[in-house]
Amino acid sequence: MPAVDAPAGLALGTAGEPAPRPDQVLVDVRHISLNYGELHFLSRLPAGAVPGWDASGVVVRAAANGQGPAIGTRVLTYGAAFGAWAERRAVSLDELAVVPDSVDLAQAAALPVAGVTALRALRAAGPLLGRRVLVTGASGGVGRFAVQLAARAGAEVVASVGSPERGAGLEALGAGQVVAGLDGITRPVDVVLDAVGGAQLVAAFELLAPEGVLVSYGCASGEPSVFPPYSTVGPGKSLVSFRIGDRLGADMATLLRLVEERRLTVDTGWRGPWEKAAEAAEALLGRRLLGKAVLDVTAA
């Protein structure tokens, strides 16, 4: 996969065995998770390519340079160059983390892109203690992690969702207020994490207090953000672009430790065999999930 004529552009196929570099391990993949971004860009990959960023599994060949985890170690992996949606993947040592024994591998698979995006985007916004943080798209994978991490950092969290029913469970995760769109937000916020873009990004920017920061990490609306004249003139506010970057290993280890200590919840809105990848992808793209979609990799 991908296959252009298949549902959601996905189909199972055959690929060659990965050839690890000396600084990579070979992983027997057990679970993968889907992200809106990689599905959105599937059409840019050639037919037969192996997509996917997130996967968890077990090391079956240690790195030839003698570093990193040993054979049999349970690991969480990321790769910006894709390749996760396969039975095996080669992974660089700085793009993996050892999964604690008490953490389920399927839970772990949901963490790399969504969890690290939330962690790094909040980090880019600056100190959070005592600040009001607005998280848009809060019902999704990144949003649900961001709500929890911001609340644990001492922020007052406002969670914005597309409809009231999509706000289920967010107060339990740490949101002090759950709103549909931006309705009901009557006081300025200090930080915005925005996944929606378009007109909502403009409206969220207007909600910022002086010296506030809006971190834009997505554009699920697919619409341009048009700022009215003079809306960017006034007390200083910042609009910060964001990209997850690489070398996720240390941050994935941090998230895994929080899960192990039961200080971070992984919400899975869909789970099933990878033969049903198209079904999971369509549910994710159709905004029918609360949280992440996780696929179990079954042997051919």
C-alpha positions as CSV (number, residue, x, y, z in Angstrom):
1,M,0.0,0.0,0.0
2,P,-1.0,2.6,-0.9
3,A,-3.1,1.6,-3.9
4,V,-4.9,4.4,-5.7
5,D,-8.0,2.4,-6.6
6,A,-8.5,0.8,-3.2
7,P,-10.8,2.1,-0.4
8,A,-9.1,5.1,1.2
9,G,-6.1,4.4,-1.1
10,L,-4.9,1.5,1.0
11,A,-4.4,-2.2,0.2
12,L,-2.3,-5.0,1.5
13,G,0.6,-6.0,-0.8
14,T,4.1,-7.4,-0.7
15,A,7.3,-5.5,0.0
16,G,10.9,-6.4,0.3
17,E,12.7,-7.1,3.6
18,P,14.1,-3.9,5.1
19,A,17.9,-3.7,5.1
20,P,19.0,-1.9,8.3
21,R,21.9,0.4,8.5
22,P,24.5,-0.2,11.2
23,D,22.7,2.4,13.4
24,Q,19.3,0.8,13.0
25,V,17.5,-2.2,14.5
26,L,15.1,-4.4,12.7
27,V,11.6,-4.6,14.3
28,D,8.9,-7.2,14.0
29,V,5.9,-4.9,13.9
30,R,2.9,-5.9,16.1
31,H,0.7,-2.7,16.0
32,I,0.5,0.5,14.0
33,S,-1.5,3.6,14.4
34,L,-3.0,6.0,11.8
35,N,-2.6,9.7,11.7
36,Y,-4.7,12.2,9.8
37,G,-1.5,13.8,8.2
38,E,-0.1,10.6,6.7
39,L,-3.6,9.7,5.3
40,H,-4.0,13.1,3.8
41,F,-0.7,12.8,1.9
42,L,-1.1,9.2,0.7
43,S,-1.8,10.4,-2.8
44,R,1.7,11.8,-3.0
45,L,3.3,8.4,-2.5
46,P,3.8,6.1,-5.5
47,A,1.7,3.0,-5.8
48,G,3.2,0.1,-3.8
49,A,5.0,2.4,-1.3
50,V,4.9,1.4,2.4
51,P,3.4,4.4,4.3
52,G,3.1,4.9,8.0
53,W,5.0,6.7,10.8
54,D,4.0,4.9,14.0
55,A,4.6,1.3,15.0
56,S,5.3,-0.8,18.1
57,G,6.9,-4.2,18.1
58,V,9.8,-6.4,19.1
59,V,13.5,-6.1,18.0
60,V,14.5,-9.1,15.9
61,R,17.9,-7.8,14.9
62,A,20.1,-5.6,17.0
63,A,22.0,-2.6,15.5
64,A,25.3,-3.7,14.0
65,N,27.1,-0.9,15.7
66,G,26.6,-2.6,19.0
67,Q,24.3,0.1,20.5
68,G,20.6,0.2,21.2
69,P,18.2,-2.5,22.5
70,A,18.9,-6.2,22.3
71,I,16.9,-8.8,20.4
72,G,13.6,-9.4,22.1
73,T,13.2,-5.9,23.4
74,R,9.7,-4.4,23.1
75,V,10.0,-1.0,21.4
76,L,8.0,2.0,20.1
77,T,9.1,3.4,16.8
78,Y,8.8,6.4,14.5
79,G,10.0,7.2,11.0
80,A,9.5,10.4,9.0
81,A,10.4,8.4,5.9
82,F,7.3,6.1,6.4
83,G,7.6,2.3,6.4
84,A,5.6,1.6,9.6
85,W,2.7,-0.2,7.9
86,A,4.6,-3.4,7.3
87,E,5.4,-6.6,9.1
88,R,9.0,-5.4,9.6
89,R,10.7,-2.1,9.6
90,A,14.2,-0.8,10.1
91,V,14.4,2.0,12.7
92,S,17.2,4.4,13.7
93,L,18.2,4.3,17.3
94,D,17.1,7.9,18.0
95,E,13.6,7.2,16.7
96,L,12.7,4.4,19.1
97,A,12.0,4.0,22.8
98,V,11.8,0.9,25.0
99,V,8.2,0.0,26.1
100,P,7.9,-0.7,29.8
101,D,6.6,-4.2,30.6
102,S,3.3,-2.8,32.1
103,V,2.4,-0.8,29.0
104,D,0.5,-2.6,26.3
105,L,2.1,-2.5,22.9
106,A,-1.1,-1.5,21.2
107,Q,-1.4,1.5,23.5
108,A,2.2,2.4,22.9
109,A,1.6,2.5,19.1
110,A,-0.8,5.4,19.5
111,L,1.9,7.7,21.0
112,P,4.6,8.8,18.5
113,V,3.1,11.4,16.2
114,A,0.1,12.4,18.2
115,G,1.7,12.4,21.6
116,V,5.0,14.0,20.6
117,T,3.2,16.6,18.6
118,A,1.2,17.6,21.6
119,L,4.2,17.6,23.9
120,R,6.4,19.6,21.5
121,A,3.7,22.1,20.5
122,L,3.0,22.9,24.1
123,R,6.7,23.2,24.7
124,A,6.9,25.7,21.9
125,A,4.2,27.8,23.5
126,G,6.3,28.4,26.6
127,P,5.5,28.0,30.3
128,L,2.0,26.8,31.0
129,L,1.6,27.1,34.8
130,G,-1.4,29.3,35.6
131,R,-2.1,30.1,31.9
132,R,-5.3,29.6,29.9
133,V,-4.7,27.1,27.1
134,L,-7.2,26.6,24.2
135,V,-6.9,23.3,22.4
136,T,-8.8,23.1,19.1
137,G,-9.6,19.7,17.6
138,A,-9.5,18.4,21.2
139,S,-11.4,15.2,20.5
140,G,-8.7,13.8,18.2
141,G,-5.4,12.0,18.9
142,V,-3.2,15.1,19.4
143,G,-6.0,17.1,21.1
144,R,-6.7,14.5,23.8
145,F,-3.0,14.2,24.6
146,A,-2.6,18.0,24.6
147,V,-5.5,18.5,27.0
148,Q,-3.9,16.1,29.5
149,L,-0.4,17.4,29.2
150,A,-1.4,21.0,29.5
151,A,-3.6,20.3,32.6
152,R,-0.7,18.4,34.2
153,A,1.5,21.4,33.6
154,G,-0.8,23.5,35.6
155,A,-2.8,25.2,32.9
156,E,-6.5,26.0,32.8
157,V,-7.6,24.1,29.7
158,V,-10.4,25.0,27.3
159,A,-11.1,22.1,24.9
160,S,-12.8,23.0,21.5
161,V,-14.5,20.3,19.5
162,G,-16.6,20.1,16.4
163,S,-19.8,19.1,18.0
164,P,-21.0,18.7,21.7
165,E,-21.0,14.9,21.4
166,R,-17.3,14.9,20.5
167,G,-16.5,16.5,23.8
168,A,-17.2,13.2,25.7
169,G,-14.6,12.4,28.2
170,L,-12.5,15.6,27.9
171,E,-13.4,17.0,31.3
172,A,-12.1,13.7,32.9
173,L,-8.9,14.2,31.0
174,G,-8.4,17.7,32.5
175,A,-10.4,20.2,30.5
176,G,-12.0,22.9,32.6
177,Q,-14.3,23.9,29.8
178,V,-15.5,22.1,26.7
179,V,-17.0,24.1,23.9
180,A,-18.3,23.4,20.4
181,G,-16.3,25.6,18.0
182,L,-15.3,28.7,19.9
183,D,-18.8,29.4,21.3
184,G,-18.9,30.2,25.0
185,I,-15.3,31.4,25.4
186,T,-15.8,34.7,27.1
187,R,-12.3,35.4,28.4
188,P,-9.0,35.7,26.6
189,V,-6.6,32.8,26.4
190,D,-2.8,32.8,26.7
191,V,-2.0,29.9,24.5
192,V,-3.8,28.2,21.5
193,L,-2.9,24.9,20.0
194,D,-4.7,24.9,16.7
195,A,-5.3,21.9,14.4
196,V,-8.2,23.3,12.4
197,G,-6.9,26.4,10.5
198,G,-9.2,28.4,8.3
199,A,-11.6,30.9,9.8
200,Q,-11.3,29.2,13.2
201,L,-7.6,29.9,13.4
202,V,-8.3,33.6,12.8
203,A,-11.0,33.6,15.4
204,A,-8.8,31.9,17.9
205,F,-6.0,34.4,17.3
206,E,-8.5,37.1,18.2
207,L,-9.1,35.4,21.5
208,L,-5.4,35.7,22.5
209,A,-4.5,37.9,25.4
210,P,-1.5,40.3,24.9
211,E,1.7,38.4,24.6
212,G,-0.3,35.3,23.8
213,V,0.9,32.5,21.5
214,L,-1.0,30.5,18.9
215,V,0.8,27.3,17.7
216,S,-0.5,26.0,14.4
217,Y,0.2,22.3,13.9
218,G,-2.5,21.4,11.4
219,C,-5.2,22.6,9.0
220,A,-7.9,20.0,9.1
221,S,-10.4,22.4,7.6
222,G,-8.4,22.6,4.4
223,E,-9.4,26.3,4.2
224,P,-7.2,29.4,4.0
225,S,-7.0,31.7,7.1
226,V,-7.9,35.2,6.0
227,F,-7.1,37.9,8.6
228,P,-9.3,41.1,8.4
229,P,-7.4,44.4,8.0
230,Y,-5.7,45.6,11.2
231,S,-6.4,42.4,13.0
232,T,-2.7,41.9,13.4
233,V,-2.1,45.4,14.6
234,G,-2.2,45.9,18.4
235,P,-0.6,44.4,21.5
236,G,1.9,41.8,20.7
237,K,0.7,38.3,19.9
238,S,2.5,35.5,18.1
239,L,1.4,33.0,15.5
240,V,3.9,30.2,15.5
241,S,4.2,27.5,12.8
242,F,5.0,24.0,13.9
243,R,6.5,20.8,12.6
244,I,7.1,17.7,14.7
245,G,10.7,17.3,13.5
246,D,12.8,14.2,14.2
247,R,14.7,12.3,16.9
248,L,11.5,11.5,18.8
249,G,13.1,8.7,20.9
250,A,13.5,10.7,24.2
251,D,10.1,12.3,24.0
252,M,8.5,9.0,23.3
253,A,10.2,7.6,26.4
254,T,8.8,10.4,28.4
255,L,5.3,9.7,27.2
256,L,5.7,6.0,27.8
257,R,6.8,6.7,31.4
258,L,3.6,8.9,31.9
259,V,1.5,6.0,30.6
260,E,3.3,3.5,32.9
261,E,2.6,5.8,35.9
262,R,-1.0,6.2,34.8
263,R,-0.6,10.0,34.4
264,L,-1.4,9.9,30.7
265,T,-4.4,8.1,29.2
266,V,-4.4,6.7,25.6
267,D,-7.8,6.8,24.1
268,T,-8.3,4.4,21.2
269,G,-11.5,5.1,19.2
270,W,-10.9,2.2,16.7
271,R,-8.9,-1.0,16.9
272,G,-8.9,-4.0,14.6
273,P,-6.8,-6.1,12.2
274,W,-4.7,-4.3,9.6
275,E,-6.7,-6.0,6.9
276,K,-9.4,-3.4,7.8
277,A,-7.0,-0.5,7.4
278,A,-9.3,1.2,4.8
279,E,-12.2,1.0,7.3
280,A,-10.1,2.6,10.0
281,A,-8.8,5.3,7.6
282,E,-12.2,6.2,6.4
283,A,-13.5,6.6,10.0
284,L,-10.5,8.8,10.9
285,L,-10.8,11.0,7.8
286,G,-14.6,11.2,8.4
287,R,-14.1,12.5,11.9
288,R,-16.0,9.6,13.4
289,L,-13.3,8.7,16.0
290,L,-12.6,9.9,19.5
291,G,-8.9,9.4,20.0
292,K,-6.6,7.2,17.9
293,A,-7.0,4.3,15.4
294,V,-4.8,1.3,16.1
295,L,-4.3,-1.7,13.8
296,D,-3.0,-5.1,14.8
297,V,-0.5,-6.5,12.4
298,T,-1.3,-10.1,11.6
299,A,1.2,-12.4,9.8
300,A,0.7,-13.1,6.2
